[in-house]
């Protein structure tokens, strides 16, 4: 991998992390895809829950970008596979967990 890949990955992680902060601390739930204010029972709870996981995914992305930039990992296939698996787990947690904040 090139240094450019690492820098772009870090920048992407920072952007996602900033979105997580905006969602969590500024309760900007309207940034969430599929957000329907009429179905949400606890806006602050939803923003806190989802914002935390969006911020976490940003941190993970930054860590991967730093590892790629500094060439800390020899087998990049393993790194990207682990990253993809971690992101799938985070997304599943958010999709399943966010349902507790919506009425049926």
N, C-alpha and C positions, 0 to 999 in steps of 0.2 A: 504494500500500500504506500501511497505517497503522502507527503506532508500535507498536500492540498486536501486530500480526503480527510485527514485528521482535523484540519482547521475548519472545513465545512461541517464536519460532524459536531465539533465543539460549538460552532456558531448556531447550529440547529438546536442543540441541547440547551443553550442559553435562551434562545427564543422560546422554546417549549417551557422552560423553567419560568420565564417571565409571565407567560400565559397562566401557568399554575398559580403564581403569586397573585395575579389579577383576579383569577377566579376565587381563590381561597380567601385572601385578605380584603379584597374590595367587593366581594360577593357579586362578581360579574357573571352570573350564571347564564346570561343571554349569549355568552360566547360558546356555550355548549351546543353541539349539533343535536337537533331534535328536542331542544328545551321547549316545554309548553307550560307556561306560568299557571294555566288553569288546572293542570294535572298534578303539579308539584305541591306537596303538603308542607314541606319545610325547606324554604329557599336557602336559608343560612346553612342548614345541615348538608344539603346537596352541594352547595358551593364549597364548603369545608372538606367534605369527603372527596369529591372529584378533584378539586384543586390540589389536594395533598398528593394524589396519585399522578396528576399531570406534572407537578413539580418533581416527584420522584422519577418519572420517566425522563424528564429533562436532565436530572443529575446522572442517571445511568448513561444517557447519551453523551454527556460531557466526559464522563469517565472513559467511555469507549473511545471517544475522539482523542483524548489525551494519550491513551495507550497506543493508539494508531500513530499519532504524531511522534511520540518518543520511541516508537518501534519496540515497545516493551513486550510484545507478544510475537513469537516466531510464527506460529500457525494462525494466520488471520481467519481461516475458514472456521476454526474452533471459536474464535472471538465473536465473529459475526453470527454464528449459529447460536451461541449462548445469549447474545444480545437479542436476537429475534425471539428466542424462547422466553426471555425475561419480559419483553414487550407484550407478547401474547398473554402471559400471566397477568400483567398489569391491566391490560385491556379487559380480560375476562373478569377480573376482580371489580373493575369499575362498572362494567355493564351489569353484572349480577348485583353488586352492592347498591348501585344507584336506584334500583327498583324499590328499595325500602322508602324512598322519599316521594314516591308517586302513588296516587290513588289508583285502585284497580279499575 
